[in-house]
Amino acid sequence: MSTLGDISVIFDLDGTLVDSEPNYYEAGRQVLAEHGVPDFTWEQHEGYVGISTRETVADWKQRYGLAASVEELVAAKNRRYLELARASTRVYPEMRKFVELLATERVPMAVASGSSPRAIEAILAATGLDAYLRTVVSADEVARGKPAPDVFLEAARRLGARPADCVVLEDAAPGAAAAHAAGMRCIAIPYVAAQAAAPEFATAGLLLRGGQREFTARAAYDWLARSAPSS
């Protein structure tokens, strides 16, 4: 058995495993520009980090009075995003090392993301992470997206793990809240530095306020080993 005992690890995808937010921003900017909103900024985009695509475009529709349906907007944004993602998506180097380290220890792993199933599949395939991360849950497959715990609870179910034995890695406040609501411990790596003081992150077992600049595979592994329940 792994030195981590019964621990299972569940990764958020966007902003946690991969730096996909620039692609999501550009896809959203293009879609909004086509629907008469030409000045969508990166700062505005940051407010949607950690929220599912469907919930994001539903908010756009209401906020900007868009005529297109939510379904049409989701399809357009996903189409643009997939084009950008397949061309260029960067895995955080220390996150890749962490996934590989956990794989050598045979630690059960899953991805639980607000992205669509097709987007998750495309990212994992393009980056080679699909060799290690075969259990995948999209918010599209559950009743509620983050900050509800549904995606994480479904990931635990598919792994055959108790929620109390799961550790979530998250970059966004809604994801940290979802992990807490699921009864799981959380390693929080805030994507938006200004949000590190958000109360949702205060529930994390390990909070790296400097985000990915602070994260190392070895330190994360050692934290898991120290905090593993006694068998």
N, C-alpha and C positions, 0 to 999 in steps of 0.2 A: 504493500500500500504506500501511497505518497506520504511524505513527511507532513503534508497538509491534511492528512486524515480524510474526513468525508466532505471537505469543502468543494463546492462547485463555484465556478466563476462565470458571471454573466456580463458581457460587454455591451454598452451602448455603442453605436457605430459612428455616427457623424459627430466630429469634433472630439471623439474619444479615441477610437482606433485610427481614423483617417481624418485628414484636414479637408473635409468636403464642403465646409461652409462657403468658401469663395465660389464654388460651383453652384451651390444652392442659391446664393445671392444673385449670381449672374443670370441663372435660369428665371428666378422670380422677377428680376429687373426687366428682362426681355419680355416676359409675359405681360407684366403690368404696363409696359410701354405700348405694347400692341393694343391694350384695352384703354388707352387714354390717360395713363398715369406715368408721365415721363421722368419723374424726379425722385424715384424710390432710392433711398440712400442706404449705405452700409449700416449706419447707426440705427435706422429703422429696422433693417434686417435682424440686427442683434436682438431685438425684442422678441423674435420668433425662434431663437435658438432653443432647441429642446422640445419644441412643439411639433406635432405631426403635420405633414403636408396638407392633409384634408382640413385640419383645424386652422392652419395658416390661411389657406385660400378662402375658407368660410369667413374668416375675419376680414380679409381683403374685400370680399364681395359686399359685406355690410359697410365697412369703413369707407370704401371708395365708390359705392353705388354701382358696382359692375353689373352689366346686363347678362353676361355669360353665367351659366349654371356652375355650381361647385364642381360637378363632374367634369365639365369642359375645362375648367381652370386646372383641376388636378391633372387631367390628361395632358394638357399643354405644358404644365410645369414639369411633370415627370419626363415627358418627351425631350424637352430641352436639357433637363438635368442629365438624363442618360447619355445624350450626345457628348456633353462636357465631361461626364465622369469616365466614360470609356476612353476619352482622349487623354485625360490626365487626372489621376487621383493619387495623393501622397499618403502613404502610411507613416505614422509617427515612428521613427526608428526604435525608440525604447519600447513602444507598444508591441512592435513586431517581435522584439527580443523576449518580451514578457509572454506573449502567446506561445512562442517556441519553447520557452523554459517550462511553462505549464504543460505543454504537450509532451515533453520528455518525461514529466512526472505523472503522466496519464491523468491529469486533473480534468474532470468533465467541464466543458466550456460551451457557452451559447452566446448568440447575438440577439439582443432585444432592442428594436429600433422603431422610431416613428416613421421611417421611410417605407415606401411601397415594397412588396416582395421582389418585384423586378429590379428596383434600384439596389436593394441589398445584395441580390444575386450578382448583379453587374459589378458592383464594387468589390465584393469578395473574390470574384473570378479575375477581375482585372489586376488585383493586387497580390493574388496568390494566397490570400488568407483562407480561401475556401478549402485548402488542404488540411486546415486545423479546425475550422469553425463550421461544423456541418449541421448543428442545431440552430435554427434561425426562426425568430418570431417577429412579424411585422405588426404594427399597431392596427393595420387594416384587417388583421385576423381576430381581433378581440373587440369587446364591446366599447371600451374606453381607452383613449391614449393617455400618456403621462400628463399630469401627475397622478392619475389613477394607477394602481399597482398591476393592472391586468397583464401587460406584456411580460413583466418579470415573473408573475405567478405562473403564466403559461409556459415560460422558458423552464422554470423549475420543474413543472409537471412533465415536460418532454424529456428533461434530463433524469427524471426519477429521483429528484433531490428534495429534501425538506427546505422550505424557505429559510429557516433558521440556519441552515448549513450553506446558504448561498451568499456570495459577496459580489456586489455590483460595482462596475467601474462606470462613472458618469461624469460628463462635463457640464451639464446644465441643471439649474435649480429644479425644474419640473421632474427631471429624472431622479435627482437625489430624494425629492419628496416621494416619488413612486417607490423607490427602494425601501424607504422608511415605512411606507404604508404596507408594503409587502412583508415586513418583518425581516428584512435582509440588511446585512451590514453593507456599507458603501465606502469605496475609495473615490473621493471627489477631486476632479482635476478641472477646475473652472476654465471654460473656453474664453469667456469674457471676464477679464481680470476685475473689472469694476463690480461684477456681481458676486465676487468671492465672499462678501459679507452678508449675502442673502440668508435669511433665517433657515431656508431649506438646507443649506450646506452645513449648518450647525449640527444637524443630525448625523453627519457622516462620521464613520469611525476613524478615517484618515482623510484630512482635508489638505490638499497641496495648493495653497493660495496662489502660487506662482504658475499654476497650470502645467502645461507640458514641459516647460523649462525646468521644473522641479522633479518631474517624474523619472524614475529609473526602474528598470525591470528588477534588478537585484533588491532594491529597497522595498518595492511593492511585495516581492516574494517573501522577503524576510518578515515584513509586517504580517502577511498571511500566516506564516509559520508560527510567529509569536502568539497570534490571536486564535490559532486553531483550537477548537474545543478538545479537551482531553478525551481520549477514547477509552 
